Amino acid sequence: RRHTRFLYVSWAGDVYKRQGLGNPGSHYAQTKHNAGFWVIDELCKRWKMDLLPGDGQYLFAENTEKNIVLIKPLTGMNNSGMIIKSLIAKWNLKLENLFIIFDDVDLPLGKIRIKPSGGDGCHKGMESIIYRLGTNSFPRIRFGIASGTNLRPSEKYVLKDFIKEDQIVANEVIVKISDAIESIIQNGLSKTMNQYNA
């Protein structure tokens, strides 16, 4: 059977894994760096899944009917890769079914990009994952968060909340990415990329 795994950093072989990246704690909850977590929350709501504590530094929600696991790492963004190998082993995942959802300060707000592999794009969470896995050959979904002109230093920009008008757009992106993930499950990665990267 096919499985889909989402990890909030948050993905795997007969299994897809979706992981959303972010920082734990209420003071980070609405910051731009937690865009990956927002997508996981939306998917949990759509699929009526509850996030539960894992046997490590993560939360997870599993739907055996859909063969999906959603994951939020609780290691902090910059250490997102710390638990990834153990999670891949736990769910017997193939890397092509590991999907990482993360914010991208170099992509305009409202845009998303889906790729089957690639570099870290100077994103510390992705850098951690690539380092721990020893490869960058896994899919990723980038959530554009760039808005306005004060984008640098990026480490400060990503830890701020969106202004009200931008949060409205961000909410639309959450829905768009969630739709894209459902498309990946139904139609595969290539067809979804052609549709959503346009």
C-alpha positions as MATLAB code, in Angstrom:
seq = 'RRHTRFLYVSWAGDVYKRQGLGNPGSHYAQTKHNAGFWVIDELCKRWKMDLLPGDGQYLFAENTEKNIVLIKPLTGMNNSGMIIKSLIAKWNLKLENLFIIFDDVDLPLGKIRIKPSGGDGCHKGMESIIYRLGTNSFPRIRFGIASGTNLRPSEKYVLKDFIKEDQIVANEVIVKISDAIESIIQNGLSKTMNQYNA';
ca = [
       0.000    0.000    0.000;
       1.075    3.584   -0.559;
       1.692    5.697    2.477;
       2.027    9.438    2.683;
       4.073   10.968    5.448;
       4.155   14.665    6.238;
       6.761   16.162    8.542;
       6.668   19.656    9.703;
      10.084   20.512    9.092;
       7.366   17.859    6.959;
       7.926   12.964    4.105;
       8.127    8.174    2.469;
       8.003    3.768    0.167;
       5.252    2.551    0.024;
       5.032    5.585    2.178;
       4.779    9.284    1.659;
       5.842   11.432    4.528;
       4.884   15.080    4.934;
       6.864   17.103    7.381;
       6.254   20.733    8.132;
       9.103   22.845    9.516;
       8.767   25.327   12.331;
       9.604   26.307   15.893;
       7.727   24.956   18.928;
       6.226   27.264   21.551;
       3.310   29.696   21.609;
       5.576   32.747   21.111;
       6.580   31.376   17.676;
       3.150   30.088   16.645;
       2.224   32.947   14.290;
       5.680   33.801   12.972;
       6.527   33.359    9.296;
       9.050   30.605   10.087;
       6.147   28.384   11.166;
       4.462   28.309    7.756;
       5.141   24.578    7.485;
       3.320   23.943   10.761;
       0.312   25.894    9.480;
      -0.007   23.539    6.516;
       0.131   20.508    8.809;
      -2.642   22.028   10.919;
      -4.790   22.588    7.829;
      -4.279   18.998    6.669;
      -5.161   17.675   10.120;
      -8.375   19.687    9.981;
      -9.242   18.499    6.449;
      -8.557   14.860    7.180;
      -9.900   14.895   10.761;
      -6.570   13.842   12.235;
      -5.278   14.640   15.719;
      -1.647   15.451   16.464;
      -0.221   13.248   19.215;
       3.130   13.174   21.033;
       5.644   10.879   19.336;
       8.274    8.730   20.998;
      10.770   11.554   20.606;
      10.886   15.259   19.815;
       7.955   15.397   17.430;
       4.182   15.402   17.092;
       2.504   13.174   14.560;
      -0.884   12.373   13.076;
      -1.449    9.135   11.187;
      -4.304    8.134    8.926;
      -4.032    4.428    8.112;
      -6.900    4.606    5.599;
      -5.145    7.295    3.561;
      -1.713    5.886    4.469;
      -0.542    9.318    5.570;
       1.606   10.499    8.454;
       1.939   14.207    9.252;
       4.833   15.289   11.467;
       5.876   18.416   13.338;
       9.445   18.209   14.668;
       9.883   19.881   18.066;
      13.657   20.254   17.870;
      13.543   23.884   16.749;
      13.880   24.912   13.124;
      17.678   24.850   12.922;
      17.812   21.264   14.220;
      14.995   19.889   12.064;
      17.175   17.064   10.790;
      17.993   15.606   14.205;
      15.133   13.080   14.221;
      14.644   12.534   10.515;
      16.607    9.284   10.131;
      14.766    7.625   12.998;
      11.393    8.679   11.546;
      12.279    7.344    8.101;
      13.225    4.031    9.714;
      10.131    3.992   11.929;
       7.748    4.251    8.975;
       9.983    2.461    6.446;
       9.948    5.436    4.111;
      11.517    5.949    0.724;
      13.119    9.353    0.220;
      11.016   10.106   -2.861;
       7.982   10.027   -0.565;
       9.478   12.323    2.065;
       8.000   15.799    1.499;
       9.386   18.759    3.436;
       7.181   21.862    3.711;
       9.022   25.044    4.638;
       9.001   28.839    4.392;
      11.138   30.616    1.806;
      12.142   34.260    2.225;
      13.389   34.358   -1.397;
       9.965   33.452   -2.803;
       7.214   36.114   -2.928;
       4.253   35.728   -0.614;
       1.475   33.956   -2.506;
       3.847   31.745   -4.517;
       4.692   28.099   -3.912;
       7.331   25.901   -5.500;
       7.337   22.113   -5.566;
      10.564   20.320   -6.508;
      11.686   16.661   -6.417;
      15.119   17.574   -5.002;
      17.489   20.516   -4.569;
      19.756   22.431   -2.223;
      18.974   24.028    1.118;
      18.424   27.546   -0.281;
      20.217   28.958    2.796;
      17.350   27.617    4.937;
      18.755   26.321    8.234;
      16.032   23.694    8.686;
      16.648   22.252    5.238;
      20.395   22.452    5.759;
      20.000   20.346    8.902;
      17.877   17.732    7.112;
      20.230   17.452    4.127;
      23.222   17.145    6.457;
      21.609   14.389    8.544;
      20.405   12.434    5.506;
      23.580   12.928    3.500;
      21.520   13.708    0.401;
      19.215   16.379   -1.028;
      17.270   13.892   -3.160;
      13.838   14.243   -1.584;
      10.831   16.409   -2.556;
      10.128   19.747   -0.973;
       7.322   22.321   -1.013;
       8.373   25.934   -0.532;
       5.958   28.460    0.996;
       6.826   31.986   -0.186;
       6.842   34.509    2.673;
       8.608   37.535    1.108;
       6.532   40.703    1.339;
       7.637   44.329    1.353;
      11.225   45.540    1.321;
      12.539   44.855    4.839;
      13.505   41.212    4.259;
      16.989   41.382    5.751;
      18.391   40.262    8.007;
      16.291   37.228    7.128;
      16.788   35.595   10.536;
      14.821   38.469   12.066;
      12.248   38.747    9.274;
      11.197   35.096    9.526;
      10.568   35.404   13.277;
       8.031   38.211   12.883;
       4.283   37.836   12.385;
       2.714   38.825    9.080;
       0.883   42.119    9.022;
      -2.896   41.689    8.815;
      -3.147   42.063    5.020;
      -0.285   39.633    4.392;
      -1.709   37.074    6.796;
      -4.831   36.967    4.623;
      -2.633   36.043    1.630;
      -0.670   33.549    3.749;
      -3.933   31.852    4.711;
      -4.707   31.450    1.006;
      -1.271   29.874    0.485;
      -1.964   27.367    3.280;
      -5.065   26.258    1.376;
      -3.171   26.226   -1.936;
      -0.378   24.013   -0.596;
      -2.877   21.703    1.078;
      -4.692   21.387   -2.251;
      -1.351   20.654   -3.941;
      -0.596   17.904   -1.428;
      -3.951   16.300   -2.117;
      -3.107   16.529   -5.815;
       0.251   14.798   -5.238;
      -1.579   11.943   -3.542;
      -4.181   11.678   -6.313;
      -2.188   12.624   -9.418;
       1.498   12.266   -8.595;
       4.329   14.754   -8.230;
       5.004   15.655  -11.873;
       1.422   16.573  -12.760;
       1.072   18.560   -9.544;
       4.297   20.456  -10.213;
       3.072   21.393  -13.692;
      -0.126   22.764  -12.239;
       1.072   24.529   -9.093;
       4.487   25.811  -10.177;
       2.923   27.747  -13.048;
];
